Amino acid sequence: MRLVLLGLPGVGKGTQASLIARESNTPHYSTGDIFREILKSSSLLSRKVAKYVNEGELVPDDIVFEMVKKFIAGDEVNANGWVLDGFPRNKRQAEMLDDLLEEESHRLNFAIHLTVSRNILVNRLYGRRVCSNCGAIYNLSMNPTQKEGICDKCGGMLERRKDDSKETILKRISIFESEFLPLRKYYQDQGILIEVNGESRVQDVFNQIKERLEIGQERRN
Ligand code: AMP
């Protein structure tokens, strides 16, 4: 299946995308993770995107799309589909993705929107910690590590993402909100929007997504 995950920063897109990808044995591609990797290098691209990513602003559509296009172009490798997380962020990106898929005689199966209230979200993002080694995601209150500051999976040091400061969090939320309604309508009009409450426990949210995907597929068959 070809899926995109939509939702406010911190709603749990990354966590759910990797669960869906593992279950369906498809790759998970996160544009945010790729940008954070790029920032570790001293390339021209890194210099181009650093300002946007560190300040919580959207990287220009054309730059993001080039990256996504390269990933999708490896589609023979991804014959069973993929899960995109963090892309599209606006209607223009969604249209670019559809045009590309159409060229390859494919289509997007579903857009999954994880919903969450603003207050819960700010607390989640503020308490979010990421392993600097393997990228595992934790939360100080909801999903802490056994040893403070140390990743349970690989023993790496936990760190706070640069764009998880309070000021940048509020900016990212307001950018998301201004771009999101047209994007939501775009997928709703295509009949492929699935909305799931992202406030419950990780496994419950995942079960709901699976259930809704199954219902959605049955309806389409
Ligand atoms: P995320 O981890 O998805 O919250 O993304 C982190 C940052 O990467 C965002 O605040 C943007 O600066 C950039 N980014 C990720 N995906 C996109 C996208 N589809 N369009 C524009 N910028 C993006």
py3Dmol code that shows the C-alpha trace and the ligand (Angstrom):
import py3Dmol

protein = """\
ATOM      1  CA  MET A   1       0.000   0.000   0.000  1.00  0.00           C
ATOM      2  CA  ARG A   2       1.053   3.581  -0.628  1.00  0.00           C
ATOM      3  CA  LEU A   3       0.256   5.648   2.418  1.00  0.00           C
ATOM      4  CA  VAL A   4       0.919   9.128   3.748  1.00  0.00           C
ATOM      5  CA  LEU A   5       0.684  10.116   7.402  1.00  0.00           C
ATOM      6  CA  LEU A   6      -0.582  13.580   8.230  1.00  0.00           C
ATOM      7  CA  GLY A   7      -0.826  15.362  11.542  1.00  0.00           C
ATOM      8  CA  LEU A   8       0.591  18.030  13.784  1.00  0.00           C
ATOM      9  CA  PRO A   9       4.254  17.745  14.724  1.00  0.00           C
ATOM     10  CA  GLY A  10       4.537  15.428  17.730  1.00  0.00           C
ATOM     11  CA  VAL A  11       1.240  13.613  17.193  1.00  0.00           C
ATOM     12  CA  GLY A  12       3.122  10.336  16.741  1.00  0.00           C
ATOM     13  CA  LYS A  13       3.401  10.097  12.957  1.00  0.00           C
ATOM     14  CA  GLY A  14       6.930   8.708  13.119  1.00  0.00           C
ATOM     15  CA  THR A  15       6.028   6.019  15.640  1.00  0.00           C
ATOM     16  CA  GLN A  16       2.892   4.919  13.784  1.00  0.00           C
ATOM     17  CA  ALA A  17       4.578   5.096  10.372  1.00  0.00           C
ATOM     18  CA  SER A  18       7.309   2.736  11.512  1.00  0.00           C
ATOM     19  CA  LEU A  19       4.746   0.308  12.995  1.00  0.00           C
ATOM     20  CA  ILE A  20       2.695   0.303   9.787  1.00  0.00           C
ATOM     21  CA  ALA A  21       5.846  -0.120   7.702  1.00  0.00           C
ATOM     22  CA  ARG A  22       7.020  -3.060   9.803  1.00  0.00           C
ATOM     23  CA  GLU A  23       3.594  -4.738   9.682  1.00  0.00           C
ATOM     24  CA  SER A  24       3.231  -4.304   5.920  1.00  0.00           C
ATOM     25  CA  ASN A  25       6.902  -4.965   5.210  1.00  0.00           C
ATOM     26  CA  THR A  26       7.289  -1.702   3.298  1.00  0.00           C
ATOM     27  CA  PRO A  27       9.808   1.117   3.720  1.00  0.00           C
ATOM     28  CA  HIS A  28       9.109   4.107   5.927  1.00  0.00           C
ATOM     29  CA  TYR A  29      10.367   7.416   4.583  1.00  0.00           C
ATOM     30  CA  SER A  30      10.394  10.417   6.900  1.00  0.00           C
ATOM     31  CA  THR A  31      11.291  13.739   5.288  1.00  0.00           C
ATOM     32  CA  GLY A  32      12.005  15.222   8.749  1.00  0.00           C
ATOM     33  CA  ASP A  33      14.482  12.416   9.559  1.00  0.00           C
ATOM     34  CA  ILE A  34      16.163  12.852   6.183  1.00  0.00           C
ATOM     35  CA  PHE A  35      16.548  16.584   6.769  1.00  0.00           C
ATOM     36  CA  ARG A  36      18.040  15.966  10.211  1.00  0.00           C
ATOM     37  CA  GLU A  37      20.543  13.553   8.617  1.00  0.00           C
ATOM     38  CA  ILE A  38      21.373  16.115   5.933  1.00  0.00           C
ATOM     39  CA  LEU A  39      22.036  18.720   8.621  1.00  0.00           C
ATOM     40  CA  LYS A  40      24.776  16.511  10.072  1.00  0.00           C
ATOM     41  CA  SER A  41      26.755  16.918   6.832  1.00  0.00           C
ATOM     42  CA  SER A  42      28.410  20.069   5.518  1.00  0.00           C
ATOM     43  CA  SER A  43      26.907  19.843   2.039  1.00  0.00           C
ATOM     44  CA  LEU A  44      25.398  22.662   0.002  1.00  0.00           C
ATOM     45  CA  LEU A  45      21.963  21.163   0.611  1.00  0.00           C
ATOM     46  CA  SER A  46      22.619  21.164   4.338  1.00  0.00           C
ATOM     47  CA  ARG A  47      23.420  24.887   4.254  1.00  0.00           C
ATOM     48  CA  LYS A  48      20.294  25.518   2.157  1.00  0.00           C
ATOM     49  CA  VAL A  49      17.845  23.759   4.478  1.00  0.00           C
ATOM     50  CA  ALA A  50      19.402  24.405   7.934  1.00  0.00           C
ATOM     51  CA  LYS A  51      17.662  27.710   8.515  1.00  0.00           C
ATOM     52  CA  TYR A  52      14.223  26.301   7.739  1.00  0.00           C
ATOM     53  CA  VAL A  53      14.546  23.105   9.751  1.00  0.00           C
ATOM     54  CA  ASN A  54      16.156  24.670  12.823  1.00  0.00           C
ATOM     55  CA  GLU A  55      13.573  27.435  12.929  1.00  0.00           C
ATOM     56  CA  GLY A  56      10.613  25.114  12.401  1.00  0.00           C
ATOM     57  CA  GLU A  57       9.685  26.509   8.980  1.00  0.00           C
ATOM     58  CA  LEU A  58       8.769  24.489   5.925  1.00  0.00           C
ATOM     59  CA  VAL A  59      11.604  23.782   3.492  1.00  0.00           C
ATOM     60  CA  PRO A  60      10.601  25.024  -0.019  1.00  0.00           C
ATOM     61  CA  ASP A  61       8.362  22.522  -1.818  1.00  0.00           C
ATOM     62  CA  ASP A  62      10.744  21.951  -4.732  1.00  0.00           C
ATOM     63  CA  ILE A  63      13.644  20.910  -2.505  1.00  0.00           C
ATOM     64  CA  VAL A  64      11.502  18.466  -0.511  1.00  0.00           C
ATOM     65  CA  PHE A  65       9.895  17.081  -3.611  1.00  0.00           C
ATOM     66  CA  GLU A  66      13.256  16.315  -5.262  1.00  0.00           C
ATOM     67  CA  MET A  67      14.093  14.137  -2.266  1.00  0.00           C
ATOM     68  CA  VAL A  68      10.757  12.369  -2.228  1.00  0.00           C
ATOM     69  CA  LYS A  69      10.952  11.825  -5.968  1.00  0.00           C
ATOM     70  CA  LYS A  70      14.304  10.052  -5.636  1.00  0.00           C
ATOM     71  CA  PHE A  71      12.808   7.783  -3.006  1.00  0.00           C
ATOM     72  CA  ILE A  72       9.717   6.999  -5.071  1.00  0.00           C
ATOM     73  CA  ALA A  73      11.787   6.479  -8.221  1.00  0.00           C
ATOM     74  CA  GLY A  74      13.182   3.421  -6.477  1.00  0.00           C
ATOM     75  CA  ASP A  75       9.654   2.123  -6.638  1.00  0.00           C
ATOM     76  CA  GLU A  76      10.564  -1.239  -8.172  1.00  0.00           C
ATOM     77  CA  VAL A  77      12.414  -1.831  -4.932  1.00  0.00           C
ATOM     78  CA  ASN A  78       9.330  -0.603  -3.101  1.00  0.00           C
ATOM     79  CA  ALA A  79       6.976  -2.792  -5.109  1.00  0.00           C
ATOM     80  CA  ASN A  80       4.632  -3.340  -2.148  1.00  0.00           C
ATOM     81  CA  GLY A  81       4.389   0.388  -1.516  1.00  0.00           C
ATOM     82  CA  TRP A  82       5.695   2.697   1.208  1.00  0.00           C
ATOM     83  CA  VAL A  83       4.728   4.875   4.123  1.00  0.00           C
ATOM     84  CA  LEU A  84       5.539   8.577   3.803  1.00  0.00           C
ATOM     85  CA  ASP A  85       5.748  10.472   7.067  1.00  0.00           C
ATOM     86  CA  GLY A  86       5.918  14.278   7.065  1.00  0.00           C
ATOM     87  CA  PHE A  87       5.131  14.596   3.367  1.00  0.00           C
ATOM     88  CA  PRO A  88       2.946  16.142   2.023  1.00  0.00           C
ATOM     89  CA  ARG A  89       2.683  19.175   4.305  1.00  0.00           C
ATOM     90  CA  ASN A  90       0.475  21.251   1.997  1.00  0.00           C
ATOM     91  CA  LYS A  91      -1.851  20.877  -0.970  1.00  0.00           C
ATOM     92  CA  ARG A  92       0.834  21.718  -3.511  1.00  0.00           C
ATOM     93  CA  GLN A  93       3.052  18.889  -2.270  1.00  0.00           C
ATOM     94  CA  ALA A  94       0.057  16.527  -2.393  1.00  0.00           C
ATOM     95  CA  GLU A  95      -0.586  17.478  -6.019  1.00  0.00           C
ATOM     96  CA  MET A  96       3.091  17.002  -6.898  1.00  0.00           C
ATOM     97  CA  LEU A  97       2.976  13.544  -5.344  1.00  0.00           C
ATOM     98  CA  ASP A  98      -0.191  12.589  -7.243  1.00  0.00           C
ATOM     99  CA  ASP A  99       1.279  13.787 -10.558  1.00  0.00           C
ATOM    100  CA  LEU A 100       4.398  11.722  -9.985  1.00  0.00           C
ATOM    101  CA  LEU A 101       2.397   8.621  -9.075  1.00  0.00           C
ATOM    102  CA  GLU A 102       0.185   9.043 -12.095  1.00  0.00           C
ATOM    103  CA  GLU A 103       3.272   9.111 -14.355  1.00  0.00           C
ATOM    104  CA  GLU A 104       4.173   5.731 -12.907  1.00  0.00           C
ATOM    105  CA  SER A 105       0.570   4.432 -13.172  1.00  0.00           C
ATOM    106  CA  HIS A 106       0.273   4.215  -9.417  1.00  0.00           C
ATOM    107  CA  ARG A 107      -1.944   5.952  -6.943  1.00  0.00           C
ATOM    108  CA  LEU A 108      -1.977   6.799  -3.290  1.00  0.00           C
ATOM    109  CA  ASN A 109      -4.138   4.340  -1.324  1.00  0.00           C
ATOM    110  CA  PHE A 110      -4.848   6.296   1.860  1.00  0.00           C
ATOM    111  CA  ALA A 111      -3.945   9.471   3.741  1.00  0.00           C
ATOM    112  CA  ILE A 112      -4.026   8.839   7.492  1.00  0.00           C
ATOM    113  CA  HIS A 113      -4.581  11.888   9.672  1.00  0.00           C
ATOM    114  CA  LEU A 114      -3.678  11.495  13.341  1.00  0.00           C
ATOM    115  CA  THR A 115      -5.650  14.012  15.396  1.00  0.00           C
ATOM    116  CA  VAL A 116      -4.658  15.461  18.774  1.00  0.00           C
ATOM    117  CA  SER A 117      -5.521  18.496  20.899  1.00  0.00           C
ATOM    118  CA  ARG A 118      -3.081  21.404  20.976  1.00  0.00           C
ATOM    119  CA  ASN A 119      -2.401  21.246  24.747  1.00  0.00           C
ATOM    120  CA  ILE A 120      -1.534  17.580  24.782  1.00  0.00           C
ATOM    121  CA  LEU A 121       0.709  18.176  21.847  1.00  0.00           C
ATOM    122  CA  VAL A 122       2.780  20.986  23.318  1.00  0.00           C
ATOM    123  CA  ASN A 123       3.485  18.818  26.389  1.00  0.00           C
ATOM    124  CA  ARG A 124       4.379  15.848  24.234  1.00  0.00           C
ATOM    125  CA  LEU A 125       6.814  17.790  22.091  1.00  0.00           C
ATOM    126  CA  TYR A 126       8.391  19.495  25.049  1.00  0.00           C
ATOM    127  CA  GLY A 127       9.020  16.133  26.713  1.00  0.00           C
ATOM    128  CA  ARG A 128      10.163  14.382  23.542  1.00  0.00           C
ATOM    129  CA  ARG A 129      13.670  12.949  23.513  1.00  0.00           C
ATOM    130  CA  VAL A 130      15.365  11.216  20.591  1.00  0.00           C
ATOM    131  CA  CYS A 131      18.278   8.801  20.688  1.00  0.00           C
ATOM    132  CA  SER A 132      21.281  10.501  19.072  1.00  0.00           C
ATOM    133  CA  ASN A 133      22.500   7.107  17.861  1.00  0.00           C
ATOM    134  CA  CYS A 134      19.537   5.043  16.589  1.00  0.00           C
ATOM    135  CA  GLY A 135      16.773   7.671  16.404  1.00  0.00           C
ATOM    136  CA  ALA A 136      14.373   5.874  18.811  1.00  0.00           C
ATOM    137  CA  ILE A 137      11.756   8.273  20.158  1.00  0.00           C
ATOM    138  CA  TYR A 138      10.847   8.580  23.883  1.00  0.00           C
ATOM    139  CA  ASN A 139       8.822  10.900  26.054  1.00  0.00           C
ATOM    140  CA  LEU A 140       9.851  11.971  29.551  1.00  0.00           C
ATOM    141  CA  SER A 141       6.368  11.399  31.001  1.00  0.00           C
ATOM    142  CA  MET A 142       4.553   9.023  28.631  1.00  0.00           C
ATOM    143  CA  ASN A 143       7.295   6.757  27.412  1.00  0.00           C
ATOM    144  CA  PRO A 144      10.451   7.235  29.509  1.00  0.00           C
ATOM    145  CA  THR A 145      13.608   5.179  29.193  1.00  0.00           C
ATOM    146  CA  GLN A 146      14.578   2.800  31.994  1.00  0.00           C
ATOM    147  CA  LYS A 147      17.796   4.725  32.670  1.00  0.00           C
ATOM    148  CA  GLU A 148      17.434   8.485  32.500  1.00  0.00           C
ATOM    149  CA  GLY A 149      18.947   9.974  29.353  1.00  0.00           C
ATOM    150  CA  ILE A 150      20.012   6.606  27.894  1.00  0.00           C
ATOM    151  CA  CYS A 151      18.333   4.779  25.013  1.00  0.00           C
ATOM    152  CA  ASP A 152      16.797   1.408  26.011  1.00  0.00           C
ATOM    153  CA  LYS A 153      17.492  -0.043  22.567  1.00  0.00           C
ATOM    154  CA  CYS A 154      21.130   0.847  21.905  1.00  0.00           C
ATOM    155  CA  GLY A 155      22.513   2.650  24.971  1.00  0.00           C
ATOM    156  CA  GLY A 156      22.924   5.910  22.975  1.00  0.00           C
ATOM    157  CA  MET A 157      22.527   9.331  24.585  1.00  0.00           C
ATOM    158  CA  LEU A 158      19.116  10.962  24.376  1.00  0.00           C
ATOM    159  CA  GLU A 159      18.804  14.511  23.127  1.00  0.00           C
ATOM    160  CA  ARG A 160      16.106  17.073  22.532  1.00  0.00           C
ATOM    161  CA  ARG A 161      15.518  18.024  18.914  1.00  0.00           C
ATOM    162  CA  LYS A 162      16.625  21.592  18.151  1.00  0.00           C
ATOM    163  CA  ASP A 163      13.152  22.435  16.898  1.00  0.00           C
ATOM    164  CA  ASP A 164      11.440  21.158  20.068  1.00  0.00           C
ATOM    165  CA  SER A 165      11.965  24.433  21.952  1.00  0.00           C
ATOM    166  CA  LYS A 166       8.707  26.018  23.163  1.00  0.00           C
ATOM    167  CA  GLU A 167       8.869  28.952  20.749  1.00  0.00           C
ATOM    168  CA  THR A 168       9.604  26.770  17.718  1.00  0.00           C
ATOM    169  CA  ILE A 169       6.928  24.253  18.739  1.00  0.00           C
ATOM    170  CA  LEU A 170       4.247  26.967  18.695  1.00  0.00           C
ATOM    171  CA  LYS A 171       5.518  28.224  15.347  1.00  0.00           C
ATOM    172  CA  ARG A 172       5.434  24.725  13.828  1.00  0.00           C
ATOM    173  CA  ILE A 173       1.897  24.187  15.091  1.00  0.00           C
ATOM    174  CA  SER A 174       0.670  27.432  13.591  1.00  0.00           C
ATOM    175  CA  ILE A 175       2.364  26.721  10.228  1.00  0.00           C
ATOM    176  CA  PHE A 176       0.771  23.275  10.205  1.00  0.00           C
ATOM    177  CA  GLU A 177      -2.669  24.670  10.962  1.00  0.00           C
ATOM    178  CA  SER A 178      -2.531  27.259   8.199  1.00  0.00           C
ATOM    179  CA  GLU A 179      -1.539  24.684   5.543  1.00  0.00           C
ATOM    180  CA  PHE A 180      -3.592  21.755   6.757  1.00  0.00           C
ATOM    181  CA  LEU A 181      -7.253  22.473   5.952  1.00  0.00           C
ATOM    182  CA  PRO A 182      -6.813  22.604   2.158  1.00  0.00           C
ATOM    183  CA  LEU A 183      -4.675  19.455   2.332  1.00  0.00           C
ATOM    184  CA  ARG A 184      -7.294  17.614   4.401  1.00  0.00           C
ATOM    185  CA  LYS A 185     -10.030  18.630   1.949  1.00  0.00           C
ATOM    186  CA  TYR A 186      -7.892  17.488  -0.981  1.00  0.00           C
ATOM    187  CA  TYR A 187      -7.752  13.927   0.383  1.00  0.00           C
ATOM    188  CA  GLN A 188     -11.310  13.984   1.673  1.00  0.00           C
ATOM    189  CA  ASP A 189     -12.547  14.865  -1.821  1.00  0.00           C
ATOM    190  CA  GLN A 190     -10.629  11.872  -3.191  1.00  0.00           C
ATOM    191  CA  GLY A 191     -12.331   9.643  -0.585  1.00  0.00           C
ATOM    192  CA  ILE A 192      -9.023   8.370   0.813  1.00  0.00           C
ATOM    193  CA  LEU A 193      -8.821  10.266   4.109  1.00  0.00           C
ATOM    194  CA  ILE A 194      -8.751   8.186   7.297  1.00  0.00           C
ATOM    195  CA  GLU A 195      -8.862  10.054  10.608  1.00  0.00           C
ATOM    196  CA  VAL A 196      -7.744   8.413  13.837  1.00  0.00           C
ATOM    197  CA  ASN A 197      -7.456   9.955  17.296  1.00  0.00           C
ATOM    198  CA  GLY A 198      -3.748   9.980  18.119  1.00  0.00           C
ATOM    199  CA  GLU A 199      -4.175  10.677  21.842  1.00  0.00           C
ATOM    200  CA  SER A 200      -4.510   7.059  22.993  1.00  0.00           C
ATOM    201  CA  ARG A 201      -1.721   4.589  23.749  1.00  0.00           C
ATOM    202  CA  VAL A 202       0.612   3.801  20.853  1.00  0.00           C
ATOM    203  CA  GLN A 203      -0.699   0.243  20.402  1.00  0.00           C
ATOM    204  CA  ASP A 204      -4.356   1.368  20.550  1.00  0.00           C
ATOM    205  CA  VAL A 205      -3.779   4.006  17.895  1.00  0.00           C
ATOM    206  CA  PHE A 206      -2.015   1.433  15.742  1.00  0.00           C
ATOM    207  CA  ASN A 207      -4.887  -1.066  16.126  1.00  0.00           C
ATOM    208  CA  GLN A 208      -7.371   1.593  15.093  1.00  0.00           C
ATOM    209  CA  ILE A 209      -5.307   2.476  12.031  1.00  0.00           C
ATOM    210  CA  LYS A 210      -5.134  -1.184  10.995  1.00  0.00           C
ATOM    211  CA  GLU A 211      -8.874  -1.592  11.435  1.00  0.00           C
ATOM    212  CA  ARG A 212      -9.657   1.536   9.433  1.00  0.00           C
ATOM    213  CA  LEU A 213      -7.268   0.510   6.659  1.00  0.00           C
ATOM    214  CA  GLU A 214      -8.964  -2.878   6.398  1.00  0.00           C
ATOM    215  CA  ILE A 215     -12.444  -1.297   6.242  1.00  0.00           C
ATOM    216  CA  GLY A 216     -11.190   1.236   3.694  1.00  0.00           C
ATOM    217  CA  GLN A 217      -9.743  -1.491   1.499  1.00  0.00           C
ATOM    218  CA  GLU A 218     -12.881  -3.634   1.654  1.00  0.00           C
ATOM    219  CA  ARG A 219     -14.980  -0.647   0.587  1.00  0.00           C
ATOM    220  CA  ARG A 220     -12.702  -0.017  -2.367  1.00  0.00           C
ATOM    221  CA  ASN A 221     -12.683  -3.652  -3.551  1.00  0.00           C
TER     222      ASN A 221
END
"""
ligand_1 = """\
23
AMP
P 9.199 16.724 11.110
O 10.183 15.811 11.749
O 8.284 16.043 10.161
O 8.468 17.571 12.130
O 10.052 17.745 10.207
C 11.065 18.561 10.753
C 11.318 19.739 9.833
O 11.752 19.259 8.534
C 10.105 20.610 9.547
O 9.856 21.578 10.556
C 10.526 21.253 8.213
O 11.498 22.257 8.412
C 11.207 20.091 7.495
N 10.250 19.286 6.707
C 9.937 17.986 6.858
N 9.054 17.564 5.947
C 8.781 18.647 5.188
C 7.920 18.869 4.079
N 7.147 17.896 3.567
N 7.882 20.118 3.536
C 8.654 21.101 4.018
N 9.478 20.973 5.073
C 9.555 19.753 5.652
"""
view = py3Dmol.view(width=600, height=400)
view.addModel(protein, "pdb")
view.setStyle({"model": 0}, {"cartoon": {"style": "trace"}})
view.addModel(ligand_1, "xyz")
view.setStyle({"model": 1}, {"stick": {}})
view.zoomTo()
view.show()
